[in-house]
Amino acid sequence: MSIQYTNRAKPVDRSPMTFVERLYLWNILKGMAITLKHFFSKKATIQYPEQQRPFSKVFRGLHILNRDEEGRERCTACGLCALACPAEAITMEAAERQEGEEHLYREEKYAAKYEINMLRCIFCGLCEEACPKDAIYLSQTVTPANYTRKGFIYKKEDLLIPNPVTEPEAYQKALGTINREK
């Protein structure tokens, strides 16, 4: 007794082959017809540098540390993003804001060290959801290739969005890659 797991089972035809079947001509012609059909159909590949593949609106790419309108960092080093990360890809160290640094940081506490190991990151978006200050976003930018492991560990300087006060054009360009409405 045999157990059938799918409905795709076909009985085997054990009748003797005809003359045409013995020449395999019919099967060769069927194979050539399939080849010709694919030869004239639309190609599945894209020419990468000239054409860009469209991503869905929920695509999660590179991380971005956001700033407010005055150019101050939003991150308060609360650590919720690091706790929410199932891959433990985020590392941070907190520091207290010194006198005269009010134009750099919004709150009294800020992230002195913020690193994301992109080799560990699974792009789940839980860090984005856990952040109470909307400081971290996953952009629509694809992670670039690199030859070394050190190149995939992004530091705070690599993740920060450009300053809107000193670099307004770069800031607007970076905002276009976020595609998130909050």
TITORKE-433497 format. One record per residue: residue in one letter; x, z, y of N, C-alpha, C, O in turn. Coordinates in steps of 0.2 Angstrom, whole numbers, plus 5000, padded with zeros to 4 digits. Each point is the difference from the previous one (the first is absolute). Layout:
+-----+------+------+------+-------+-------+-------+------+------+------+------+------+------+
: res : n_xx : n_zz : n_yy : ca_xx : ca_zz : ca_yy : c_xx : c_zz : c_yy : o_xx : o_zz : o_yy :
+-----+------+------+------+-------+-------+-------+------+------+------+------+------+------+
:   A :    X :    Z :    Y :     X :     Z :     Y :    X :    Z :    Y :    X :    Z :    Y :
...
+-----+------+------+------+-------+-------+-------+------+------+------+------+------+------+
END
This chain:
+-----+------+------+------+-------+-------+-------+------+------+------+------+------+------+
: res : n_xx : n_zz : n_yy : ca_xx : ca_zz : ca_yy : c_xx : c_zz : c_yy : o_xx : o_zz : o_yy :
+-----+------+------+------+-------+-------+-------+------+------+------+------+------+------+
:   M : 5004 : 5000 : 4994 :  4996 :  5000 :  5006 : 5004 : 5000 : 5006 : 5005 : 5004 : 5001 :
:   S : 4994 : 4991 : 5004 :  5004 :  5000 :  5006 : 4996 : 5002 : 5006 : 4994 : 5000 : 5000 :
:   I : 5010 : 5004 : 5004 :  4996 :  5002 :  5006 : 5001 : 4995 : 5006 : 5006 : 4998 : 5001 :
:   Q : 4989 : 5000 : 5002 :  5001 :  4996 :  5006 : 4999 : 5003 : 5006 : 4995 : 5003 : 5002 :
:   Y : 5010 : 4997 : 5003 :  5000 :  5003 :  5006 : 4997 : 4996 : 5006 : 4998 : 5003 : 5005 :
:   T : 5003 : 4991 : 4994 :  4997 :  4995 :  5005 : 4996 : 4995 : 4997 : 4999 : 4999 : 4994 :
:   N : 4997 : 4997 : 5011 :  4996 :  4995 :  4997 : 5004 : 4993 : 5000 : 4996 : 4995 : 5000 :
:   R : 5010 : 5005 : 5001 :  5004 :  4994 :  5001 : 5003 : 4997 : 4993 : 5003 : 4995 : 5000 :
:   A : 4995 : 5009 : 4995 :  5002 :  4997 :  4993 : 4997 : 4994 : 4998 : 4994 : 4999 : 5001 :
:   K : 5010 : 4996 : 4997 :  4998 :  4994 :  4998 : 5001 : 4999 : 4992 : 5006 : 5001 : 4998 :
:   P : 4990 : 4996 : 4998 :  5001 :  4999 :  4993 : 5005 : 4994 : 5000 : 5000 : 4995 : 5004 :
:   V : 5005 : 5006 : 4991 :  5005 :  4995 :  4999 : 4997 : 4994 : 4996 : 4997 : 5001 : 4995 :
:   D : 5004 : 4993 : 5007 :  4998 :  4994 :  4997 : 5005 : 4998 : 4995 : 5006 : 4998 : 5002 :
:   R : 4993 : 5002 : 4991 :  5005 :  4998 :  4995 : 4998 : 4994 : 4997 : 5003 : 4998 : 4994 :
:   S : 4993 : 4997 : 5009 :  4999 :  4994 :  4997 : 5006 : 4995 : 5001 : 5004 : 5001 : 5005 :
:   P : 4997 : 4994 : 4991 :  5006 :  4996 :  5000 : 5000 : 4996 : 5007 : 4995 : 4998 : 5002 :
:   M : 5011 : 5001 : 5000 :  5001 :  4996 :  5007 : 4998 : 4993 : 4999 : 5002 : 4997 : 4994 :
:   T : 4996 : 5000 : 5011 :  4998 :  4993 :  5000 : 5007 : 4996 : 5001 : 5005 : 5003 : 5002 :
:   F : 4995 : 4990 : 4998 :  5006 :  4996 :  5002 : 5002 : 5001 : 5007 : 5006 : 5001 : 5001 :
:   V : 4989 : 4999 : 5004 :  5002 :  5001 :  5007 : 5002 : 5007 : 5001 : 5005 : 5001 : 5004 :
:   E : 4993 : 5004 : 4993 :  5002 :  5007 :  5000 : 5007 : 5001 : 4998 : 5004 : 5003 : 5002 :
:   R : 4998 : 4993 : 4992 :  5007 :  5000 :  4997 : 5005 : 4997 : 5005 : 5006 : 5002 : 5000 :
:   L : 4992 : 4993 : 5004 :  5004 :  4997 :  5005 : 5001 : 5004 : 5006 : 5005 : 4999 : 5004 :
:   Y : 4991 : 5006 : 4997 :  5000 :  5005 :  5006 : 4999 : 4996 : 5006 : 5001 : 5003 : 5006 :
:   L : 4997 : 4991 : 4994 :  4999 :  4996 :  5006 : 4994 : 5003 : 5004 : 5001 : 5000 : 5006 :
:   W : 4994 : 5002 : 4991 :  4994 :  5003 :  5004 : 5003 : 5006 : 5004 : 4998 : 5001 : 5006 :
:   N : 5005 : 5004 : 4991 :  5003 :  5006 :  5003 : 5005 : 4998 : 5006 : 5000 : 5003 : 5005 :
:   I : 5004 : 4992 : 4994 :  5004 :  4998 :  5005 : 4997 : 4997 : 5006 : 5001 : 5002 : 5005 :
:   L : 4993 : 4994 : 4994 :  4996 :  4998 :  5005 : 4997 : 5005 : 5004 : 4999 : 5000 : 5006 :
:   K : 4998 : 5005 : 4990 :  4997 :  5006 :  5003 : 5005 : 5004 : 5005 : 4998 : 5002 : 5005 :
:   G : 5008 : 4999 : 4992 :  5005 :  5003 :  5004 : 5002 : 4996 : 5006 : 5001 : 5003 : 5006 :
:   M : 5000 : 4991 : 4994 :  5001 :  4995 :  5006 : 4995 : 5000 : 5005 : 5001 : 5000 : 5006 :
:   A : 4992 : 5001 : 4992 :  4995 :  5000 :  5004 : 5000 : 5007 : 5004 : 4999 : 5000 : 5006 :
:   I : 5003 : 5005 : 4991 :  5000 :  5007 :  5003 : 5006 : 4999 : 5005 : 4999 : 5003 : 5006 :
:   T : 5007 : 4994 : 4992 :  5005 :  5000 :  5005 : 4998 : 4995 : 5006 : 5002 : 5002 : 5006 :
:   L : 4995 : 4993 : 4993 :  4998 :  4995 :  5006 : 4995 : 5004 : 5004 : 5000 : 4999 : 5006 :
:   K : 4996 : 5005 : 4991 :  4995 :  5004 :  5004 : 5004 : 5005 : 5005 : 4998 : 5000 : 5006 :
:   H : 5006 : 5003 : 4991 :  5004 :  5005 :  5004 : 5005 : 4996 : 5005 : 5001 : 5003 : 5006 :
:   F : 5001 : 4991 : 4993 :  5005 :  4997 :  5004 : 4996 : 4998 : 5007 : 5003 : 4999 : 5005 :
:   F : 4991 : 4999 : 4994 :  4996 :  4998 :  5006 : 4996 : 5006 : 5004 : 4997 : 4999 : 5005 :
:   S : 5003 : 5007 : 4992 :  4997 :  5005 :  5003 : 5004 : 5004 : 5005 : 5006 : 4998 : 5001 :
:   K : 4991 : 5006 : 5003 :  5003 :  5004 :  5006 : 5006 : 5004 : 4997 : 4999 : 5004 : 4995 :
:   K : 5006 : 4996 : 5008 :  5006 :  5004 :  4998 : 4999 : 5008 : 5001 : 4997 : 5001 : 5005 :
:   A : 5005 : 5003 : 4990 :  4999 :  5007 :  5001 : 5005 : 5003 : 5004 : 5000 : 5006 : 5003 :
:   T : 5006 : 4991 : 4998 :  5006 :  5003 :  5004 : 4999 : 4998 : 5007 : 4997 : 4996 : 5002 :
:   I : 5006 : 5009 : 5002 :  5000 :  4998 :  5007 : 5008 : 4999 : 5002 : 5004 : 5003 : 4997 :
:   Q : 4997 : 4994 : 5008 :  5007 :  4999 :  5003 : 5001 : 5005 : 5005 : 4998 : 5000 : 5006 :
:   Y : 5006 : 5005 : 4991 :  5000 :  5007 :  5004 : 5002 : 5000 : 5007 : 4996 : 5002 : 5004 :
:   P : 5010 : 4995 : 4998 :  5001 :  5001 :  5007 : 4995 : 4997 : 5005 : 4999 : 5002 : 5005 :
:   E : 4999 : 4992 : 4993 :  4995 :  4997 :  5004 : 4993 : 5002 : 5000 : 4996 : 5001 : 5005 :
:   Q : 5002 : 5002 : 4989 :  4993 :  5002 :  4999 : 5001 : 5008 : 4998 : 5004 : 5002 : 4996 :
:   Q : 4991 : 5002 : 5007 :  5000 :  5007 :  4998 : 4994 : 5001 : 4996 : 4994 : 4997 : 5001 :
:   R : 5007 : 5007 : 4994 :  4994 :  5002 :  4995 : 4995 : 5005 : 5004 : 5003 : 5005 : 5003 :
:   P : 4991 : 4993 : 4997 :  4995 :  5005 :  5004 : 4999 : 5007 : 4995 : 4999 : 4999 : 4994 :
:   F : 5002 : 5006 : 5010 :  4999 :  5007 :  4996 : 4993 : 5002 : 5002 : 4997 : 4998 : 5005 :
:   S : 5001 : 5006 : 4991 :  4993 :  5003 :  5001 : 5001 : 5005 : 5006 : 5005 : 5003 : 5001 :
:   K : 4989 : 4999 : 5001 :  5000 :  5005 :  5006 : 5002 : 5007 : 4998 : 5002 : 5004 : 5004 :
:   V : 4998 : 4998 : 4989 :  5001 :  5006 :  4998 : 5007 : 5000 : 4997 : 5002 : 5005 : 4997 :
:   F : 5002 : 4990 : 5004 :  5007 :  5000 :  4998 : 5004 : 5006 : 5003 : 5000 : 5001 : 5006 :
:   R : 5004 : 5002 : 4990 :  5005 :  5006 :  5003 : 5007 : 4997 : 5000 : 5002 : 4999 : 4994 :
:   G : 5001 : 5001 : 5011 :  5007 :  4998 :  5001 : 5005 : 5006 : 5002 : 4999 : 5005 : 4998 :
:   L : 5005 : 4993 : 5006 :  5005 :  5004 :  5003 : 4997 : 5006 : 5004 : 4995 : 4999 : 5003 :
:   H : 5008 : 5007 : 4997 :  4997 :  5006 :  5004 : 5002 : 4999 : 5007 : 5006 : 4997 : 5001 :
:   I : 4990 : 5006 : 5003 :  5002 :  5000 :  5007 : 4998 : 5007 : 5003 : 4995 : 5003 : 4999 :
:   L : 5010 : 5000 : 5005 :  4999 :  5006 :  5003 : 4998 : 4998 : 5007 : 5003 : 4997 : 5004 :
:   N : 4991 : 5006 : 4998 :  4996 :  4998 :  5006 : 5002 : 5004 : 5006 : 5003 : 5006 : 4999 :
:   R : 4997 : 4991 : 5007 :  5001 :  5004 :  5006 : 4993 : 5000 : 5004 : 4996 : 4996 : 4999 :
:   D : 5004 : 5008 : 5006 :  4994 :  5000 :  5004 : 5001 : 4995 : 5006 : 5005 : 4997 : 5000 :
:   E : 4990 : 5003 : 5005 :  5001 :  4995 :  5005 : 5006 : 5002 : 5005 : 5002 : 4995 : 5003 :
:   E : 5000 : 5011 : 4997 :  5005 :  5002 :  5005 : 5007 : 4999 : 4996 : 5005 : 5001 : 5003 :
:   G : 4995 : 4997 : 4991 :  5007 :  4999 :  4996 : 5002 : 5006 : 4996 : 5005 : 5000 : 4998 :
:   R : 4991 : 5005 : 5002 :  5002 :  5006 :  4996 : 4998 : 4999 : 4993 : 4995 : 4997 : 4998 :
:   E : 5009 : 5006 : 4998 :  4999 :  5000 :  4993 : 4994 : 5004 : 4998 : 4999 : 5006 : 5002 :
:   R : 4997 : 4992 : 4993 :  4994 :  5003 :  4998 : 5001 : 5005 : 4995 : 4996 : 5005 : 4999 :
:   C : 5009 : 4994 : 4997 :  5002 :  5004 :  4994 : 5001 : 5007 : 5002 : 5005 : 5001 : 5004 :
:   T : 4992 : 5004 : 4993 :  5001 :  5007 :  5002 : 5004 : 5004 : 4994 : 5000 : 5006 : 5000 :
:   A : 5002 : 4990 : 4995 :  5004 :  5003 :  4994 : 4996 : 5005 : 4996 : 5003 : 5005 : 4998 :
:   C : 4990 : 4994 : 5002 :  4996 :  5005 :  4996 : 5002 : 4999 : 4992 : 4998 : 5005 : 4997 :
:   G : 5004 : 4989 : 5001 :  5002 :  5000 :  4993 : 4994 : 4998 : 4995 : 5001 : 5000 : 4994 :
:   L : 4993 : 4998 : 5009 :  4994 :  4999 :  4996 : 5001 : 4993 : 4997 : 4998 : 4999 : 4994 :
:   C : 5006 : 4996 : 5009 :  5001 :  4994 :  4997 : 5005 : 5001 : 4994 : 4999 : 4996 : 4995 :
:   A : 5006 : 5008 : 5006 :  5004 :  5001 :  4994 : 4997 : 5003 : 4994 : 5001 : 4999 : 4994 :
:   L : 4994 : 5006 : 5008 :  4997 :  5003 :  4994 : 4995 : 4996 : 4997 : 4999 : 5000 : 4994 :
:   A : 4998 : 4995 : 5010 :  4995 :  4996 :  4997 : 5003 : 4994 : 4996 : 4996 : 4997 : 4996 :
:   C : 5010 : 5002 : 5005 :  5004 :  4994 :  4996 : 5000 : 5002 : 4993 : 5004 : 5004 : 4998 :
:   P : 4993 : 4992 : 4998 :  5001 :  5001 :  4992 : 5007 : 4998 : 4998 : 5002 : 5003 : 4995 :
:   A : 5001 : 4993 : 5008 :  5007 :  4998 :  4998 : 5006 : 5004 : 5003 : 5005 : 4999 : 4998 :
:   E : 4993 : 5005 : 5006 :  5005 :  5005 :  5004 : 5005 : 4995 : 5003 : 5006 : 5001 : 5000 :
:   A : 4992 : 4994 : 5004 :  5004 :  4995 :  5003 : 5002 : 5002 : 5007 : 5005 : 4998 : 5003 :
:   I : 4991 : 5007 : 5000 :  5001 :  5002 :  5007 : 5004 : 5007 : 5000 : 4998 : 5005 : 4997 :
:   T : 5007 : 4995 : 5008 :  5004 :  5006 :  5001 : 5000 : 5001 : 5007 : 5001 : 4995 : 5004 :
:   M : 4998 : 5011 : 4999 :  5001 :  5001 :  5007 : 5002 : 5007 : 5001 : 5000 : 5005 : 4996 :
:   E : 5003 : 4996 : 5010 :  5002 :  5006 :  5002 : 4998 : 5001 : 5007 : 5000 : 4996 : 5005 :
:   A : 4997 : 5010 : 4997 :  4997 :  5002 :  5006 : 5005 : 5003 : 5005 : 5005 : 5003 : 4998 :
:   A : 4994 : 4996 : 5008 :  5004 :  5003 :  5005 : 4995 : 5002 : 5006 : 4995 : 4997 : 5001 :
:   E : 5007 : 5008 : 5004 :  4996 :  5001 :  5005 : 5003 : 4997 : 5006 : 5006 : 4999 : 5002 :
:   R : 4989 : 4999 : 5002 :  5001 :  4996 :  5007 : 5004 : 5005 : 5005 : 4998 : 5005 : 5001 :
:   Q : 5007 : 4992 : 5002 :  5004 :  5004 :  5004 : 4997 : 4999 : 5007 : 4996 : 4995 : 5002 :
:   E : 5006 : 5008 : 5003 :  4998 :  5000 :  5007 : 5003 : 4993 : 5003 : 5006 : 4998 : 4999 :
:   G : 4989 : 4998 : 5004 :  5002 :  4994 :  5003 : 4999 : 4994 : 4995 : 5001 : 4994 : 5002 :
:   E : 4996 : 5007 : 4992 :  4999 :  4995 :  4995 : 4992 : 4999 : 5000 : 4998 : 4997 : 4995 :
:   E : 4998 : 5005 : 5010 :  4993 :  4999 :  4999 : 4998 : 4992 : 5000 : 4995 : 4998 : 4998 :
:   H : 5010 : 4998 : 5005 :  4998 :  4993 :  5001 : 5002 : 4996 : 4993 : 4998 : 4995 : 4999 :
:   L : 5005 : 5009 : 4996 :  5001 :  4997 :  4994 : 4995 : 5002 : 4994 : 4999 : 4996 : 4996 :
:   Y : 4999 : 5010 : 5004 :  4996 :  5003 :  4995 : 4993 : 5003 : 5003 : 5000 : 5003 : 5005 :
:   R : 4995 : 4995 : 4991 :  4993 :  5003 :  5003 : 5000 : 5007 : 4999 : 4997 : 5004 : 5004 :
:   E : 5005 : 4999 : 4990 :  4999 :  5007 :  4998 : 5006 : 5004 : 5001 : 5006 : 4997 : 5001 :
:   E : 4994 : 5009 : 4998 :  5006 :  5004 :  5000 : 5004 : 4999 : 4994 : 5006 : 5001 : 5000 :
:   K : 4991 : 4997 : 4994 :  5004 :  4998 :  4994 : 5000 : 4993 : 4999 : 4995 : 4996 : 5001 :
:   Y : 5011 : 5001 : 4997 :  5000 :  4993 :  4998 : 5005 : 4999 : 4994 : 5003 : 5005 : 4998 :
:   A : 4997 : 4989 : 5000 :  5004 :  4998 :  4994 : 5007 : 4998 : 5002 : 5001 : 4995 : 5003 :
:   A : 5004 : 5010 : 4996 :  5006 :  4998 :  5001 : 5003 : 4995 : 4995 : 5004 : 4996 : 5002 :
:   K : 4994 : 5004 : 4992 :  5002 :  4996 :  4995 : 4994 : 4998 : 4996 : 4996 : 5004 : 4998 :
:   Y : 5003 : 4989 : 5002 :  4994 :  4997 :  4996 : 5003 : 4994 : 4996 : 5002 : 4995 : 5003 :
:   E : 4997 : 5006 : 4991 :  5002 :  4994 :  4995 : 4995 : 4998 : 4995 : 4997 : 5005 : 4998 :
:   I : 5003 : 4989 : 5001 :  4995 :  4998 :  4994 : 5005 : 4995 : 4996 : 5003 : 4995 : 5002 :
:   N : 4997 : 5007 : 4991 :  5003 :  4996 :  4995 : 4995 : 4995 : 4998 : 4996 : 5002 : 4996 :
:   M : 5005 : 4992 : 5006 :  4996 :  4994 :  4998 : 5000 : 4998 : 4993 : 4996 : 4997 : 4997 :
:   L : 5010 : 5005 : 4999 :  5000 :  4999 :  4993 : 4995 : 5005 : 4996 : 4998 : 4998 : 4995 :
:   R : 5001 : 5007 : 5008 :  4995 :  5005 :  4997 : 4993 : 4999 : 5002 : 4995 : 5001 : 4996 :
:   C : 5004 : 4997 : 5010 :  4993 :  4999 :  5003 : 4996 : 4995 : 4996 : 5002 : 4995 : 4998 :
:   I : 4992 : 5007 : 5001 :  4995 :  4996 :  4996 : 4995 : 4997 : 5004 : 4995 : 4997 : 4998 :
:   F : 5005 : 5004 : 5009 :  4996 :  4997 :  5005 : 4993 : 5002 : 4999 : 4995 : 4995 : 5000 :
:   C : 5004 : 5011 : 4998 :  4993 :  5002 :  4999 : 4996 : 5002 : 5006 : 4994 : 5000 : 5000 :
:   G : 5009 : 5001 : 5006 :  4997 :  5002 :  5006 : 4998 : 5007 : 5001 : 4996 : 5002 : 5005 :
:   L : 5005 : 5002 : 4990 :  4998 :  5007 :  5001 : 5004 : 5004 : 5006 : 4997 : 5004 : 5003 :
:   C : 5009 : 4994 : 4998 :  5003 :  5003 :  5006 : 4997 : 4998 : 5007 : 4999 : 5004 : 5004 :
:   E : 4998 : 4990 : 4996 :  4996 :  4998 :  5006 : 4994 : 5004 : 5000 : 4998 : 5002 : 5006 :
:   E : 4998 : 4999 : 4989 :  4994 :  5004 :  5000 : 5001 : 5007 : 5001 : 4996 : 5004 : 5003 :
:   A : 5010 : 4999 : 4995 :  5001 :  5007 :  5001 : 5003 : 5002 : 5007 : 4999 : 5006 : 5002 :
:   C : 5003 : 4989 : 5002 :  5003 :  5002 :  5007 : 4994 : 5002 : 5004 : 4996 : 4996 : 5002 :
:   P : 5004 : 5010 : 5001 :  4995 :  5002 :  5005 : 5001 : 4997 : 5007 : 4996 : 5000 : 5004 :
:   K : 5010 : 4997 : 4998 :  5002 :  4998 :  5006 : 5000 : 4992 : 5001 : 5002 : 4998 : 5005 :
:   D : 4996 : 4999 : 4989 :  5000 :  4992 :  5000 : 5007 : 4998 : 5002 : 5001 : 4995 : 5003 :
:   A : 5004 : 5008 : 4994 :  5007 :  4999 :  5002 : 5003 : 4995 : 4995 : 5005 : 4996 : 5002 :
:   I : 4993 : 5003 : 4992 :  5002 :  4995 :  4995 : 4995 : 4995 : 4998 : 4994 : 5002 : 4999 :
:   Y : 5008 : 4992 : 5001 :  4996 :  4994 :  4998 : 5004 : 4996 : 4995 : 5006 : 5000 : 5000 :
:   L : 4990 : 4997 : 4996 :  5003 :  4995 :  4995 : 4998 : 4993 : 5003 : 4994 : 4998 : 5001 :
:   S : 5011 : 4998 : 5001 :  4999 :  4994 :  5004 : 4998 : 4994 : 4995 : 5000 : 5001 : 4994 :
:   Q : 4999 : 4993 : 5009 :  4999 :  4994 :  4996 : 5007 : 4996 : 4999 : 5000 : 4995 : 4998 :
:   T : 5006 : 5009 : 5003 :  5006 :  4996 :  4999 : 5003 : 5002 : 4993 : 4999 : 5005 : 4998 :
:   V : 5003 : 4990 : 4999 :  5003 :  5000 :  4993 : 5007 : 5003 : 5001 : 5004 : 4999 : 5004 :
:   T : 4997 : 5006 : 4991 :  5007 :  5003 :  5000 : 5005 : 4995 : 4998 : 5000 : 4996 : 4995 :
:   P : 5005 : 5003 : 5010 :  5005 :  4995 :  4999 : 5005 : 5002 : 4994 : 5001 : 5005 : 4998 :
:   A : 5002 : 4989 : 4999 :  5005 :  5001 :  4994 : 5006 : 5003 : 5003 : 5002 : 4999 : 5006 :
:   N : 5002 : 5004 : 4989 :  5006 :  5003 :  5002 : 5005 : 5000 : 4994 : 4997 : 5000 : 4994 :
:   Y : 5009 : 5001 : 5007 :  5005 :  5000 :  4994 : 5002 : 5007 : 4998 : 5003 : 5000 : 4995 :
:   T : 4996 : 5005 : 5009 :  5002 :  5006 :  4999 : 4995 : 5005 : 5000 : 4994 : 4999 : 5003 :
:   R : 5006 : 5007 : 4993 :  4995 :  5005 :  5000 : 5000 : 5003 : 5007 : 4994 : 5002 : 5002 :
:   K : 5011 : 4999 : 5001 :  5000 :  5003 :  5007 : 4996 : 4996 : 5005 : 4997 : 5003 : 5005 :
:   G : 5002 : 4991 : 4994 :  4996 :  4996 :  5004 : 4993 : 5001 : 5000 : 4996 : 4998 : 5004 :
:   F : 5002 : 5005 : 4990 :  4993 :  5001 :  4999 : 4998 : 5007 : 5002 : 4994 : 5002 : 4999 :
:   I : 5010 : 5002 : 5004 :  4999 :  5007 :  5002 : 4999 : 4999 : 5008 : 5005 : 5000 : 5004 :
:   Y : 4989 : 5000 : 4998 :  4998 :  4999 :  5008 : 5001 : 5007 : 5003 : 4996 : 5005 : 4998 :
:   K : 5008 : 4995 : 5007 :  5000 :  5006 :  5004 : 4995 : 5000 : 5006 : 4997 : 4995 : 5001 :
:   K : 5003 : 5010 : 5003 :  4995 :  5001 :  5005 : 5001 : 4994 : 5006 : 4995 : 4998 : 5002 :
:   E : 5011 : 5000 : 4999 :  5002 :  4995 :  5005 : 4997 : 4993 : 4997 : 4998 : 4996 : 5005 :
:   D : 5002 : 5003 : 4989 :  4997 :  4994 :  4997 : 4993 : 5000 : 5000 : 4997 : 4994 : 5001 :
:   L : 5000 : 5011 : 4999 :  4992 :  5001 :  4999 : 4997 : 5000 : 5007 : 4994 : 4998 : 5000 :
:   L : 5009 : 5005 : 5005 :  4996 :  5001 :  5006 : 4998 : 4993 : 5003 : 5004 : 4995 : 5001 :
:   I : 4990 : 5005 : 5002 :  4998 :  4994 :  5004 : 5003 : 5000 : 5006 : 5002 : 5005 : 5003 :
:   P : 5000 : 4989 : 5000 :  5003 :  5000 :  5007 : 4996 : 5004 : 5005 : 4994 : 5001 : 5000 :
:   N : 5010 : 5001 : 5005 :  4997 :  5004 :  5005 : 4996 : 4996 : 5005 : 5003 : 4995 : 5003 :
:   P : 4991 : 5007 : 4998 :  4996 :  4996 :  5005 : 5002 : 5000 : 5007 : 4998 : 4995 : 5004 :
:   V : 5005 : 5010 : 4998 :  5003 :  5000 :  5007 : 5006 : 4996 : 5001 : 5000 : 4996 : 5005 :
:   T : 5005 : 5004 : 4991 :  5006 :  4996 :  5001 : 4999 : 4993 : 4997 : 5004 : 4996 : 5003 :
:   E : 4993 : 5003 : 4992 :  4999 :  4994 :  4996 : 4993 : 4998 : 4999 : 4998 : 5000 : 4994 :
:   P : 4998 : 4998 : 5011 :  4993 :  4999 :  4999 : 4999 : 4993 : 4996 : 4995 : 5000 : 4996 :
:   E : 5009 : 4995 : 5005 :  4999 :  4994 :  4995 : 5000 : 5002 : 4993 : 4996 : 4998 : 4996 :
:   A : 5010 : 5005 : 5002 :  5001 :  5002 :  4993 : 4995 : 5005 : 4998 : 4998 : 4999 : 4994 :
:   Y : 4999 : 5005 : 5010 :  4995 :  5005 :  4998 : 4994 : 4996 : 4998 : 4996 : 5002 : 4995 :
:   Q : 5002 : 4993 : 5010 :  4994 :  4997 :  4998 : 5000 : 4995 : 4994 : 4995 : 5000 : 4996 :
:   K : 5011 : 4998 : 5003 :  5001 :  4996 :  4994 : 5000 : 5004 : 4994 : 4997 : 4998 : 4995 :
:   A : 5005 : 5008 : 5005 :  5000 :  5005 :  4994 : 4993 : 5002 : 4999 : 4998 : 5001 : 4995 :
:   L : 4998 : 5000 : 5011 :  4993 :  5002 :  4999 : 4996 : 4994 : 4996 : 4995 : 5002 : 4997 :
:   G : 5007 : 4992 : 5004 :  4996 :  4995 :  4997 : 5001 : 5000 : 4992 : 4996 : 4997 : 4997 :
:   T : 5010 : 5006 : 5001 :  5001 :  5000 :  4993 : 4997 : 5006 : 4996 : 4999 : 5000 : 4994 :
:   I : 4998 : 5005 : 5010 :  4997 :  5005 :  4997 : 4993 : 4998 : 4997 : 4998 : 5002 : 4995 :
:   N : 4998 : 4995 : 5009 :  4993 :  4998 :  4998 : 4996 : 5005 : 4998 : 4996 : 5000 : 4995 :
:   R : 5004 : 5006 : 5008 :  4996 :  5006 :  4998 : 4996 : 5002 : 5006 : 5003 : 5001 : 5006 :
:   E : 4991 : 5000 : 4994 :  4996 :  5002 :  5005 : 4998 : 5008 : 4999 : 4996 : 5001 : 4995 :
:   K : 5006 : 5003 : 5009 :  4998 :  5007 :  4999 : 4996 : 5003 : 5005 : 4998 : 5006 : 5000 :
+-----+------+------+------+-------+-------+-------+------+------+------+------+------+------+
END
